[in-house]
Amino acid sequence: MGQLIGSFIATFLLSRLCLWLVRKFRNDITAIAIAHACAFAIATVLAGFGNADGGSPNFLSEALLCFPSIVVWFLIETVQFRKKNVATPSAATTPQ
């Protein structure tokens, strides 16, 4: 249970960092997906090496541990993005 909570914290911080970097270039759903995929990869590698304890890293078990948390953060960010875009319609969709 502690590792799952830790993965939620780690993936949250990594996803925010990746979102901050990616949104400098694009601000759409693709940017959210790219940022969360990068955060998932980084979290899996860090957790794999961190839990190796001198042995070989087990990336598969760490990926399975990080996957639910990164999906939760991706869904939250996607819902927030869609709500923000619905609340502020673009000039092309407003009636003249």
Secondary structure in CASP SS format (residue, H / E / C, confidence):
PFRMAT SS
TARGET T0000
AUTHOR 0000-0000-0000
METHOD secondary structure of the structure
MODEL  1
M C 1.00
G H 1.00
Q H 1.00
L H 1.00
I H 1.00
G H 1.00
S H 1.00
F H 1.00
I H 1.00
A H 1.00
T H 1.00
F H 1.00
L H 1.00
L H 1.00
S H 1.00
R H 1.00
L H 1.00
C H 1.00
L H 1.00
W H 1.00
L H 1.00
V H 1.00
R C 1.00
K C 1.00
F C 1.00
R C 1.00
N C 1.00
D C 1.00
I H 1.00
T H 1.00
A H 1.00
I H 1.00
A H 1.00
I H 1.00
A H 1.00
H H 1.00
A H 1.00
C H 1.00
A H 1.00
F H 1.00
A H 1.00
I H 1.00
A H 1.00
T H 1.00
V H 1.00
L H 1.00
A H 1.00
G H 1.00
F H 1.00
G H 1.00
N C 1.00
A C 1.00
D C 1.00
G C 1.00
G C 1.00
S C 1.00
P C 1.00
N C 1.00
F H 1.00
L H 1.00
S H 1.00
E H 1.00
A H 1.00
L H 1.00
L H 1.00
C H 1.00
F H 1.00
P H 1.00
S H 1.00
I H 1.00
V H 1.00
V H 1.00
W H 1.00
F H 1.00
L H 1.00
I H 1.00
E H 1.00
T H 1.00
V H 1.00
Q H 1.00
F H 1.00
R H 1.00
K H 1.00
K H 1.00
N H 1.00
V H 1.00
A H 1.00
T C 1.00
P C 1.00
S C 1.00
A C 1.00
A C 1.00
T C 1.00
T C 1.00
P C 1.00
Q C 1.00
END
